[in-house]
């Protein structure tokens, strides 16, 4: 039972990381677009 919980936590951690990376990329892309707009305009 103990090891099952650990595995579950590890999976949760990895999913959380994926989510954070996705968020960061989304934010980064939006920021890049904003900078381009400002730079070009």
N, CA, C and O atoms as a GROMACS GRO file, in nm:
protein
  164
    1UNK      N    1   0.084  -0.120   0.000
    1UNK     CA    2   0.000   0.000   0.000
    1UNK      C    3   0.088   0.126   0.000
    1UNK      O    4   0.058   0.224  -0.069
    2UNK      N    5   0.194   0.122   0.077
    2UNK     CA    6   0.283   0.239   0.090
    2UNK      C    7   0.344   0.278  -0.044
    2UNK      O    8   0.347   0.396  -0.080
    3UNK      N    9   0.393   0.179  -0.118
    3UNK     CA   10   0.459   0.209  -0.245
    3UNK      C   11   0.359   0.259  -0.349
    3UNK      O   12   0.394   0.341  -0.434
    4UNK      N   13   0.236   0.211  -0.342
    4UNK     CA   14   0.133   0.258  -0.435
    4UNK      C   15   0.113   0.408  -0.420
    4UNK      O   16   0.100   0.481  -0.518
    5UNK      N   17   0.111   0.454  -0.297
    5UNK     CA   18   0.092   0.597  -0.270
    5UNK      C   19   0.208   0.677  -0.329
    5UNK      O   20   0.188   0.784  -0.386
    6UNK      N   21   0.329   0.625  -0.314
    6UNK     CA   22   0.447   0.694  -0.367
    6UNK      C   23   0.438   0.707  -0.518
    6UNK      O   24   0.466   0.813  -0.574
    7UNK      N   25   0.399   0.598  -0.583
    7UNK     CA   26   0.386   0.600  -0.729
    7UNK      C   27   0.282   0.703  -0.770
    7UNK      O   28   0.302   0.778  -0.865
    8UNK      N   29   0.170   0.704  -0.698
    8UNK     CA   30   0.063   0.798  -0.727
    8UNK      C   31   0.114   0.942  -0.716
    8UNK      O   32   0.085   1.026  -0.801
    9UNK      N   33   0.191   0.968  -0.611
    9UNK     CA   34   0.246   1.102  -0.590
    9UNK      C   35   0.339   1.140  -0.704
    9UNK      O   36   0.336   1.253  -0.754
   10UNK      N   37   0.422   1.045  -0.746
   10UNK     CA   38   0.518   1.071  -0.853
   10UNK      C   39   0.443   1.108  -0.981
   10UNK      O   40   0.480   1.202  -1.050
   11UNK      N   41   0.338   1.032  -1.011
   11UNK     CA   42   0.260   1.060  -1.132
   11UNK      C   43   0.197   1.198  -1.122
   11UNK      O   44   0.199   1.275  -1.218
   12UNK      N   45   0.141   1.229  -1.006
   12UNK     CA   46   0.081   1.361  -0.986
   12UNK      C   47   0.184   1.470  -1.007
   12UNK      O   48   0.155   1.572  -1.070
   13UNK      N   49   0.303   1.449  -0.954
   13UNK     CA   50   0.409   1.548  -0.967
   13UNK      C   51   0.442   1.570  -1.114
   13UNK      O   52   0.455   1.684  -1.158
   14UNK      N   53   0.453   1.462  -1.190
   14UNK     CA   54   0.489   1.474  -1.331
   14UNK      C   55   0.379   1.544  -1.410
   14UNK      O   56   0.407   1.625  -1.498
   15UNK      N   57   0.254   1.511  -1.378
   15UNK     CA   58   0.143   1.578  -1.447
   15UNK      C   59   0.144   1.727  -1.414
   15UNK      O   60   0.116   1.810  -1.501
   16UNK      N   61   0.175   1.759  -1.290
   16UNK     CA   62   0.180   1.898  -1.248
   16UNK      C   63   0.291   1.972  -1.324
   16UNK      O   64   0.273   2.086  -1.366
   17UNK      N   65   0.404   1.906  -1.341
   17UNK     CA   66   0.516   1.964  -1.416
   17UNK      C   67   0.474   1.990  -1.560
   17UNK      O   68   0.500   2.098  -1.614
   18UNK      N   69   0.410   1.891  -1.621
   18UNK     CA   70   0.363   1.908  -1.759
   18UNK      C   71   0.272   2.029  -1.768
   18UNK      O   72   0.281   2.108  -1.862
   19UNK      N   73   0.184   2.042  -1.671
   19UNK     CA   74   0.089   2.152  -1.668
   19UNK      C   75   0.162   2.285  -1.655
   19UNK      O   76   0.129   2.382  -1.724
   20UNK      N   77   0.261   2.290  -1.567
   20UNK     CA   78   0.339   2.412  -1.549
   20UNK      C   79   0.414   2.449  -1.676
   20UNK      O   80   0.417   2.566  -1.715
   21UNK      N   81   0.474   2.350  -1.739
   21UNK     CA   82   0.548   2.375  -1.862
   21UNK      C   83   0.454   2.427  -1.970
   21UNK      O   84   0.486   2.522  -2.041
   22UNK      N   85   0.336   2.365  -1.980
   22UNK     CA   86   0.236   2.408  -2.078
   22UNK      C   87   0.197   2.554  -2.053
   22UNK      O   88   0.192   2.635  -2.146
   23UNK      N   89   0.170   2.585  -1.927
   23UNK     CA   90   0.134   2.721  -1.889
   23UNK      C   91   0.246   2.818  -1.926
   23UNK      O   92   0.221   2.924  -1.983
   24UNK      N   93   0.369   2.780  -1.893
   24UNK     CA   94   0.484   2.866  -1.919
   24UNK      C   95   0.498   2.891  -2.068
   24UNK      O   96   0.521   3.004  -2.112
   25UNK      N   97   0.485   2.783  -2.147
   25UNK     CA   98   0.499   2.797  -2.292
   25UNK      C   99   0.390   2.888  -2.348
   25UNK      O  100   0.416   2.972  -2.434
   26UNK      N  101   0.269   2.870  -2.297
   26UNK     CA  102   0.158   2.952  -2.343
   26UNK      C  103   0.187   3.099  -2.311
   26UNK      O  104   0.172   3.187  -2.396
   27UNK      N  105   0.229   3.124  -2.189
   27UNK     CA  106   0.261   3.260  -2.145
   27UNK      C  107   0.376   3.316  -2.227
   27UNK      O  108   0.374   3.431  -2.270
   28UNK      N  109   0.477   3.233  -2.247
   28UNK     CA  110   0.596   3.274  -2.321
   28UNK      C  111   0.559   3.311  -2.464
   28UNK      O  112   0.606   3.411  -2.518
   29UNK      N  113   0.474   3.228  -2.526
   29UNK     CA  114   0.433   3.256  -2.664
   29UNK      C  115   0.354   3.385  -2.672
   29UNK      O  116   0.376   3.466  -2.763
   30UNK      N  117   0.264   3.406  -2.578
   30UNK     CA  118   0.184   3.528  -2.578
   30UNK      C  119   0.273   3.650  -2.558
   30UNK      O  120   0.252   3.754  -2.621
   31UNK      N  121   0.371   3.637  -2.471
   31UNK     CA  122   0.464   3.746  -2.446
   31UNK      C  123   0.544   3.775  -2.572
   31UNK      O  124   0.564   3.891  -2.609
   32UNK      N  125   0.590   3.671  -2.638
   32UNK     CA  126   0.668   3.687  -2.760
   32UNK      C  127   0.584   3.757  -2.867
   32UNK      O  128   0.635   3.844  -2.938
   33UNK      N  129   0.458   3.721  -2.878
   33UNK     CA  130   0.369   3.784  -2.975
   33UNK      C  131   0.353   3.932  -2.941
   33UNK      O  132   0.359   4.017  -3.030
   34UNK      N  133   0.333   3.962  -2.814
   34UNK     CA  134   0.318   4.102  -2.771
   34UNK      C  135   0.444   4.181  -2.804
   34UNK      O  136   0.435   4.294  -2.854
   35UNK      N  137   0.559   4.124  -2.776
   35UNK     CA  138   0.686   4.193  -2.803
   35UNK      C  139   0.700   4.217  -2.953
   35UNK      O  140   0.739   4.326  -2.995
   36UNK      N  141   0.667   4.118  -3.033
   36UNK     CA  142   0.675   4.133  -3.179
   36UNK      C  143   0.584   4.245  -3.225
   36UNK      O  144   0.625   4.330  -3.304
   37UNK      N  145   0.461   4.246  -3.175
   37UNK     CA  146   0.366   4.352  -3.212
   37UNK      C  147   0.424   4.488  -3.179
   37UNK      O  148   0.422   4.579  -3.262
   38UNK      N  149   0.475   4.502  -3.059
   38UNK     CA  150   0.531   4.629  -3.014
   38UNK      C  151   0.651   4.666  -3.100
   38UNK      O  152   0.669   4.781  -3.139
   39UNK      N  153   0.733   4.568  -3.128
   39UNK     CA  154   0.857   4.590  -3.201
   39UNK      C  155   0.830   4.629  -3.346
   39UNK      O  156   0.893   4.720  -3.401
   40UNK      N  157   0.734   4.558  -3.407
   40UNK     CA  158   0.703   4.583  -3.548
   40UNK      C  159   0.626   4.713  -3.564
   40UNK      O  160   0.651   4.789  -3.657
   41UNK      N  161   0.532   4.739  -3.473
   41UNK     CA  162   0.445   4.857  -3.482
   41UNK      C  163   0.513   4.984  -3.436
   41UNK      O  164   0.452   5.091  -3.438
   0.00000   0.00000   0.00000
